[in-house]
Amino acid sequence: MKRRNFLRAAVIGAGVTAFGNTLTPSAMAAPAQNGPSPYGPLQAADANGIRLPSGFTSRVVARSGQQVAGYTWHPAPDGGAVFADGTGWIYVSNSEVNPSGGASALRFDANGTVTDAYRVLSGTRQNCAGGATPWHTWLSCEEVDRGFVYETDPWGGPSTQRPAMGRFIHEAAAADPVRRAIYMTEDVSNGCFYRFLPTTWGDLSAGTLQVLVAGSATSGSFTWATVPDPDGSPTATRGQVSGAKRFNGGEGLHYANDTAWFTTKGDNRVWQVNLANSTYELAYDDSLVTNGTAPLTGVDNVTGTASGDLFIAEDGANMEICIITPDDIVAPFLRISGQSGSEITGPAFTPAGDRLYFSSQRGTSGSSSGGITYEVTGVFR
């Protein structure tokens, strides 16, 4: 990622981040390596069992099965995003249970106080990750065979099933306003990387589903090919296009500055797709860390900041959120202690960039009923 078009952010709209092209793409570079965190070492665990850098604090904002602002928070909190709401903001979080699933929201005032909580999506299955759109909706994705994408209203309005976006084992989604595309990952060992081109930008009811086509190497050029039958039956979408590149368990996805970053849990990799010049490469691979023990394993949800850092949550491992910096350094940012039966999900920043939300999906109990949603506050670079 060093000296390539890494993300530089300027927040626009409600919780959606657009990125200016301040760095120039150059030749392929080696994947990120172990190094010192720009935030310094992790301190002792706080009262919530979270180890943070000096100057950062944590608090619990919701617990599964318990009341928050008069609403019972959902089990197994997963992917999430933050949307601006006047002087405050809304954090939307999926529920990765089957049946039921869906998504809920927490509304905060300008001081960070939770003022409301409510359902935004019901009656769906195993809603894992998703993504925000520039028109301020949340795409909640079903991680089941022939699952749907649901477009939801963070303010609690009606939600809409979007079958044109394809029926497959959905994971995450990310909007690209430059090419007017929605990118999507597929959580299966021979999954694909997709893009959906709406017929009308801002309307996901119709469009074209395509899949990335490339060789078997870990870097190179790619093209897009149209999936003939987005319904995925009788032939799965990933099996319809000859030459579609396979990815081992697609997970989190983040778009910024003509680039999409996504993780694959089956091989502990972070992929970088340069959409301006149609090339791809590895941004991180734990097996290619040459200077000590790889700090990031169990790669999962991912988000980014204005400074150019990626924040990547771990599914299991030692329960960390790690950063990858524009200088190709990977290091822990936080670690949750005493929750080895869980995973970290849903990292998302407020529009001001001074608060980070995320969940421990199964908390200390190791059960979906034990999920805990946190806020970390501090001076993020």
C-alpha positions in Angstrom: 0.0 0.0 0.0 3.0 2.3 0.5 2.9 5.3 -1.9 -0.1 4.0 -3.7 -3.5 5.6 -3.8 -4.3 4.9 -0.2 -7.3 6.5 1.4 -7.4 10.2 2.4 -10.8 11.0 3.6 -13.3 13.8 3.7 -16.6 12.9 5.2 -19.7 13.8 3.2 -23.3 13.0 3.6 -24.7 10.9 6.4 -22.1 8.4 7.5 -20.6 7.7 4.1 -17.0 8.6 3.5 -15.6 9.8 0.1 -11.9 10.0 -0.5 -9.9 12.5 -2.6 -7.1 11.3 -4.7 -4.1 12.8 -2.9 -1.6 10.0 -3.6 -0.6 8.7 -7.0 -0.7 5.0 -7.8 2.7 3.4 -8.5 4.2 0.0 -8.8 3.1 -3.0 -6.8 4.6 -3.0 -3.3 5.2 -5.8 -0.7 2.3 -6.6 1.7 2.3 -4.8 5.1 4.8 -5.9 7.8 4.8 -6.0 11.6 5.8 -2.7 13.2 5.2 -0.2 16.0 1.7 1.3 16.2 1.5 5.1 15.6 -0.7 5.1 18.7 1.9 3.5 20.9 1.7 0.2 22.9 -1.4 -1.2 24.4 -2.0 -0.4 28.1 -3.4 -2.7 30.8 -7.0 -3.8 30.3 -9.6 -1.2 31.5 -12.8 -1.9 33.5 -14.4 -3.3 30.3 -11.5 -5.7 29.7 -10.2 -3.7 26.7 -6.5 -2.9 26.2 -6.1 0.5 24.5 -3.3 2.9 23.7 -2.7 5.7 26.2 -5.3 8.5 25.9 -8.2 6.3 24.7 -11.2 5.1 26.8 -14.0 2.6 26.3 -17.6 2.2 27.4 -20.4 -0.3 26.8 -23.3 1.2 24.9 -25.5 -1.9 24.5 -25.8 -5.6 25.5 -27.7 -8.3 23.7 -31.0 -9.1 25.5 -30.8 -6.0 27.7 -32.7 -2.7 27.4 -31.1 0.3 25.9 -33.3 3.4 25.6 -36.3 1.2 26.1 -35.4 -1.3 23.4 -34.0 -4.8 23.8 -30.7 -4.9 21.9 -30.4 -7.8 19.4 -28.3 -11.0 19.7 -25.0 -11.6 17.8 -24.3 -8.0 16.7 -22.2 -8.0 13.5 -21.5 -5.5 10.7 -22.3 -1.8 11.3 -22.0 1.7 10.1 -22.5 5.3 11.4 -24.8 7.9 9.8 -24.9 11.6 10.7 -28.1 12.7 12.3 -28.3 16.4 12.8 -25.7 17.2 15.5 -25.7 13.6 16.6 -25.3 10.2 14.8 -26.9 6.8 14.4 -25.0 3.5 14.6 -26.7 0.6 12.7 -25.8 -3.0 13.6 -26.7 -6.3 12.0 -27.8 -9.4 13.9 -26.1 -12.6 12.7 -28.7 -15.1 13.8 -30.9 -17.5 11.8 -33.8 -17.3 11.8 -34.8 -13.7 12.7 -31.6 -11.8 12.0 -32.2 -8.2 10.8 -30.7 -5.0 12.1 -31.1 -2.4 14.9 -30.0 1.1 15.5 -28.7 3.3 18.3 -29.3 7.1 18.1 -26.8 9.4 19.9 -27.0 13.1 20.6 -24.2 15.5 20.2 -22.7 14.5 23.6 -22.7 10.8 22.7 -25.7 10.0 24.9 -28.0 7.2 23.6 -31.4 8.8 23.1 -33.2 6.1 21.2 -32.9 2.5 19.9 -35.1 0.6 17.5 -35.4 -2.1 14.8 -34.6 -1.1 11.2 -34.9 -4.6 9.6 -36.8 -7.8 10.7 -37.7 -11.2 9.5 -34.4 -11.9 7.6 -31.7 -14.5 8.1 -28.1 -14.3 9.4 -27.4 -10.7 8.6 -23.6 -10.5 8.7 -22.0 -7.5 7.2 -23.2 -4.9 4.7 -22.4 -1.3 3.8 -23.6 2.3 3.7 -24.7 4.1 0.6 -24.1 7.7 -0.4 -27.9 8.3 -0.2 -27.9 7.4 3.5 -29.2 3.8 3.5 -27.8 0.7 5.1 -27.3 -2.4 2.9 -27.8 -5.4 5.2 -26.6 -8.7 3.7 -27.7 -12.3 4.4 -24.9 -14.8 4.8 -26.9 -17.8 3.7 -27.2 -19.7 0.5 -29.0 -17.5 -2.1 -29.2 -14.8 0.5 -30.5 -11.3 -0.3 -29.3 -7.8 0.2 -31.8 -5.6 2.0 -31.8 -1.8 1.7 -32.8 -0.3 5.1 -33.5 3.1 6.5 -31.2 4.0 9.5 -34.1 6.2 10.8 -36.5 3.2 11.0 -38.4 3.6 7.8 -39.4 0.7 5.5 -36.7 -1.7 4.2 -36.6 -3.2 0.7 -35.3 -6.5 -0.6 -32.9 -6.0 -3.5 -32.8 -9.3 -5.6 -31.2 -7.6 -8.6 -28.0 -7.4 -6.5 -27.8 -11.2 -6.7 -28.7 -14.1 -4.5 -25.6 -15.7 -3.0 -23.8 -16.0 0.4 -23.5 -12.3 0.9 -21.0 -10.7 3.3 -20.1 -7.1 2.9 -20.9 -4.2 0.5 -19.3 -0.9 -0.4 -20.4 2.0 -2.6 -18.2 3.6 -5.2 -19.8 6.9 -6.3 -17.1 7.5 -9.0 -17.9 4.4 -11.0 -21.5 4.3 -9.6 -21.0 0.7 -8.5 -21.7 -1.4 -5.3 -19.0 -3.9 -4.6 -19.8 -7.1 -2.7 -17.9 -10.0 -1.1 -19.0 -13.7 -0.8 -18.3 -15.7 2.3 -17.5 -19.1 0.9 -14.2 -20.9 0.2 -14.4 -20.5 -3.6 -16.3 -17.2 -3.5 -16.1 -14.3 -5.9 -15.8 -10.5 -5.8 -18.8 -8.8 -7.3 -20.0 -5.4 -8.5 -23.5 -4.2 -9.1 -24.1 -1.4 -11.5 -27.6 0.1 -10.9 -29.5 1.2 -13.9 -30.0 4.5 -12.1 -27.5 5.5 -9.4 -29.4 5.7 -6.1 -32.0 3.1 -7.1 -31.0 -0.5 -6.5 -34.2 -2.1 -7.9 -32.5 -2.8 -11.3 -29.1 -3.1 -12.7 -26.3 -5.5 -13.8 -24.4 -7.9 -11.6 -20.8 -8.6 -12.6 -17.9 -10.7 -11.2 -14.2 -10.0 -11.2 -12.3 -12.1 -13.7 -8.5 -12.6 -13.3 -5.8 -15.3 -13.1 -4.8 -17.3 -10.1 -1.9 -15.1 -9.1 -2.0 -12.8 -6.0 -1.5 -9.7 -8.2 -2.2 -8.7 -11.7 -4.9 -7.1 -13.9 -8.6 -7.9 -14.0 -11.8 -7.4 -16.0 -15.5 -7.6 -15.2 -17.9 -10.1 -16.7 -21.7 -10.1 -16.3 -23.4 -12.8 -14.3 -26.1 -14.2 -16.6 -28.5 -15.2 -13.8 -28.3 -13.1 -10.6 -31.0 -15.3 -9.0 -28.3 -18.0 -8.6 -30.6 -21.0 -9.3 -30.0 -23.7 -10.5 -26.4 -22.5 -10.9 -24.8 -20.5 -8.1 -23.7 -17.0 -9.2 -20.0 -17.9 -8.5 -20.3 -20.8 -11.0 -21.7 -18.9 -14.0 -18.7 -17.1 -15.4 -15.6 -18.9 -16.7 -12.4 -17.4 -15.3 -14.0 -15.7 -12.3 -11.3 -15.2 -9.7 -11.8 -17.3 -6.5 -11.3 -15.8 -3.0 -11.2 -17.9 0.1 -14.0 -16.6 2.4 -14.7 -13.0 1.5 -15.4 -10.9 4.6 -15.1 -7.1 5.3 -15.0 -4.6 2.5 -14.1 -0.9 2.4 -14.0 1.6 -0.5 -11.9 4.8 -0.6 -10.1 6.8 -3.2 -10.6 4.6 -6.3 -9.6 1.5 -4.2 -11.5 -1.4 -2.6 -9.9 -3.3 0.3 -11.4 -6.6 1.4 -10.5 -9.4 3.6 -10.5 -13.2 3.1 -10.6 -15.3 6.3 -9.6 -18.6 4.7 -6.1 -17.4 4.0 -5.8 -14.4 6.4 -5.3 -11.9 3.6 -6.3 -8.3 2.8 -6.7 -7.6 -0.9 -6.4 -4.2 -2.6 -8.3 -3.6 -5.8 -7.2 -0.6 -7.7 -10.4 0.4 -9.6 -8.8 3.2 -11.6 -6.3 1.0 -13.4 -8.0 -2.4 -13.0 -5.3 -4.2 -11.0 -5.3 -6.1 -7.8 -2.7 -7.1 -5.2 -2.1 -8.2 -1.6 -2.1 -5.5 1.0 -1.5 -8.0 3.8 -0.9 -11.7 4.2 -0.1 -13.2 7.6 2.1 -15.9 5.9 4.3 -13.2 4.3 5.1 -11.3 7.5 8.9 -11.7 7.8 9.8 -9.7 10.9 8.3 -11.5 13.8 4.9 -13.0 14.6 2.0 -11.8 12.4 -0.1 -9.5 14.5 -3.3 -9.7 12.5 -5.0 -13.1 12.0 -8.7 -14.0 11.7 -9.3 -11.0 9.4 -12.9 -9.9 9.2 -14.7 -6.5 9.2 -12.8 -3.5 8.0 -13.1 0.3 8.0 -10.9 3.3 7.4 -10.0 6.7 8.7 -9.1 10.2 7.3 -5.4 9.6 8.1 -5.2 6.6 5.7 -5.3 3.9 8.3 -7.3 0.7 7.8 -8.9 -0.7 11.0 -9.4 -4.5 10.7 -11.4 -6.6 13.2 -10.4 -10.1 14.1 -12.7 -13.1 14.2 -11.3 -14.9 17.2 -7.5 -15.0 17.2 -6.6 -12.8 20.2 -9.6 -10.5 19.7 -7.8 -7.4 18.3 -8.6 -4.6 16.1 -5.4 -4.0 14.1 -4.4 -1.1 11.9 -2.6 -1.1 8.6 -1.0 2.3 8.0 -0.2 4.0 4.7 3.5 3.1 5.4 2.6 -0.6 5.3 2.9 -1.1 9.1 0.4 -3.5 10.7 0.0 -3.3 14.5 -2.7 -3.9 17.2 -4.9 -0.9 18.1 -6.9 -2.6 20.8 -7.4 -6.0 22.3 -10.4 -7.5 24.2 -9.4 -9.7 27.1 -11.4 -12.7 28.5 -13.6 -13.2 25.4 -11.9 -15.9 23.5 -15.2 -17.5 22.4 -16.2 -14.4 20.5 -15.2 -12.2 17.5 -15.0 -8.5 16.9 -17.5 -7.1 14.5 -18.9 -3.9 13.1 -16.1 -1.3 13.4 -17.3 2.2 12.3 -16.3 5.8 13.0 -18.5 8.8 13.7 -18.5 11.5 11.0 -16.1 13.6 13.2 -13.7 10.6 13.5 -13.4 10.8 17.2 -15.4 7.8 18.3 -15.1 4.1 17.1 -18.0 1.7 17.5 -17.7 -2.1 17.4 -19.1 -5.2 19.0 -17.9 -8.4 20.6 -20.5 -10.7 19.0 -20.7 -13.3 21.8 -19.1 -11.4 24.7 -17.8 -13.2 27.7 -20.5 -16.0 27.4 -19.5 -17.3 24.0 -23.2 -17.2 23.1 -25.0 -15.1 20.6 -27.1 -13.9 23.5 -24.0 -12.3 25.1 -23.1 -9.7 22.5 -21.6 -6.4 23.7 -21.5 -3.2 21.7 -18.7 -0.7 22.6 -17.6 2.8 22.0 -13.9 3.9 22.0 -13.2 7.6 22.3 -9.9 9.4 21.8 -7.8 11.4 19.4 -7.6 9.3 16.2 -5.1 10.6 13.7 
